[in-house]
Amino acid sequence: MVAVARKRNPQPSAEVSAFETDVLEGLRATPKRLPAKYFYDGAGSQLFERITELPEYYPTRCEMDILRDHAGDIAKLIPQGAALVEFGSGSNRKVRILLRAAPRLAAYVPVDICG
């Protein structure tokens, strides 16, 4: 194993320390990983939205087609007065299709890493 020398901040802040801990744990893991919260700040979210518009990135287009075709069927399964909580809501482009088809919802609560 190759050791990497690095300069340490003598009094790291809690944020730097948490980031450092996450990075080092991720580098030691198999497979390597890094928590998504470090990718989806404002700039990362904008970059991801641009990626979803590329011809090569088909999942978003497929999901939107499915929602357009089946939003009414999905909405029928939502009970009167229910709340829809969406984790990883991002730009909310996809969920808007469902929200238009589900007027019986009492609330929509988007939850995302990036404010």
Helices and strands as residue ranges (DSSP letters): H 14-28, G 36-38, H 42-52, H 59-76, E 83-87, H 93-101, E 107-111
